[in-house]
Amino acid sequence: MSNIYESAEATLGFISSPCLTKVELRVACRGISDRDALSKPDPCVVLKMQSHGQWFEVDRTEVIRSSSSPVFSKIFLVDYYFEEVQRLRFELHDISSGNNGLRDADFLGAMECTLGQIVSQRKLTKALLKQGNTAGKSSITVTAEELSGNDDYVELSFSARKLDDKDFFSKSDPFLEIFRINDDGTESLVHRTETVMNNLSPVWKSFKVSLNTLCSGDHDRELKCTVWDWDSNGKHDFIGEFHTTFKEMRVEQEGKQIQWECINPKYQMKKKNYRNSGVVILNHCKIIKMYSFLDYIMGGCQIQFTVAIDFTASNGDPRNSCSLHYIHPYQPNEYLKALVAVGEICQDYDSDKMFPAFGFGALIPPDFKVGHLGACKKTTHVCVCVAGIQGVVEAYQNCLPKIQLYGPTNIAPIIQKVASSASEEMHTKEAMEYFILLILTDGVITDMADTREAIVHASHLPMSVIIVGVGNADFTDMQILDGDDGILRSPKGEPVLRDIVQFVPFKDFKHASPAALAKSVLAEVPNQVVDYYNAKGIKPKCMSDYESTRTFSP
């Protein structure tokens, strides 16, 4: 049994290399062709990274409506490794109105380069290539900046009063942009607020931005703030601007209200009695200490890893070599490869290395009733805890001859079970346990409504869900759970609090790099851990506190 485990581990060939530094990438495009004579494109840029010949999405920008030369406020954060050739691909898509997904989007062009090229030049501008690698008139500019050691964030909220009215039949639709003035005099967009419709005294939503992004950690760095009147054709009307620094903003922390006159330089020069085009008020300024994933891990936070395996009949008879559950003496099946790939990494963050193992969709002896929990060992309906990933592998192999594959593919009970444990951890209000549930399944789930409900509930808890689709089934409908093409909602319409699901079809990694699967499905977990605890205001435990409360096995 162990030889299969070792074979799977060797097949996937785990490689680890320390991150040299983190780099922020800002993106802007120019000269994008209009969609037609009456409308401009609604652009969005998708960043992909190559791993052993295949491209995997890393992140994407916001969608900017009606713009042929967009400057995106979204900042890509990328780990930079000096010893690796990190190939990047920036894809430009025109997103149809009312839909932020890529399924119905128009591909406008792409640019490929290496991270080293961007870093060495600091600003890289290249033509966007269309289908067939033909260059059009549009181009993309990517600017790189090394992330400083200051990871603190600042929470800001602004409002305005008596802004100029730029519309004839209604009031202005104002939004605010904040730019950082760089050492070379150029401007970098830091944040763009939402648009408040038909209102000359808007109150914009509060937002968080890192101090590094806002002012490069320099509190005296000049910031330029511009107020616009939004127009649907993309030709926004300039209302006014003002200049400030973060040092000036921090006065608000002392209980003193701070405001700026919004000035239109043209009006100021032409109109004798001109005072301003309105007033912008800083309502709230708060520095938030942001902790890293390693802060929590080194403070004693344990990753509680749980695996659930699909035992439905669609996998095929395990005794047949065509079955997805067929156990070859030396060649691991896809279930084992995925299990080992993810579990090998997660088990390093769990001190006792005792993993709950679930099975679902099988008929369990002696009465052969459908069991959806804990079919991985003996005939019990409860979750079985086994030692280490090798223990999970052995439990999986042991149970196959004793069960009858059946159905249906219901995963909501599994999510609810892990969520119950995560809920107990949430009430401690300490960063001691974060739960990762790995679900391995060969088909589209049959309890989609219940699963959506369970995920929305779990998004409030310290847990993440990884779903790996095994086999060659069409997993298109499973993408809805991932949330990458829009916000996942429960059947009642409640949105997820945060994105906690990562879905990956294993077939995409059959010929990929040894560690590509693990890298893909686990890439979002550190940020999910940090986002959860930071949003709750939960600090990492000090190492001294952790050592005094931790119990060690003899």
Secondary structure, DSSP 4 states (H G I P E B T S, - for coil): -HHHHHHHHHHH--------EEEEEEEEEE-PPPSBTTB---EEEEEEEEETTEEEEEEE----SS-SS-B----EEEEE-TTS--EEEEEEEEPPTT--SSTTPEEEEEEEEEHHHHHHHSEEEEEEE-TTS-EEEEEEEEEEEE--S---EEEEEEEEESPPP--SSS---EEEEEEEEPTTS-EEEEEEPPP-TT-SS-BPPPEEEEHHHHHTT-TTSEEEEEEEE--TTS-PEEEEEEEEEHHHHGGGGGT--EEEE-B-HHHHHH-TT---S-EEEEEEEEEEPPPPHHHHHHTT-EEEEEEEEE-BGGG--TTSTTSTT---SSS--HHHHHHHHHHHHHGGG-SS-EEEEEEESEEETTTTEEE-S--SSTT-SS-EEEEHHHHHHHHHHHHGGGSEEB-----HHHHHHHHHHHHHHHTTTSSSEEEEEEEEESS--S-HHHHHHHHHHHTTSSEEEEEEE-SS---GGGHHHH-TTS--B-TTSPBPSS--EEEEEGGGGTTS-TTHHHHHHHTTHHHHHHHHHHHHTPPPPPHHHHHHH-----
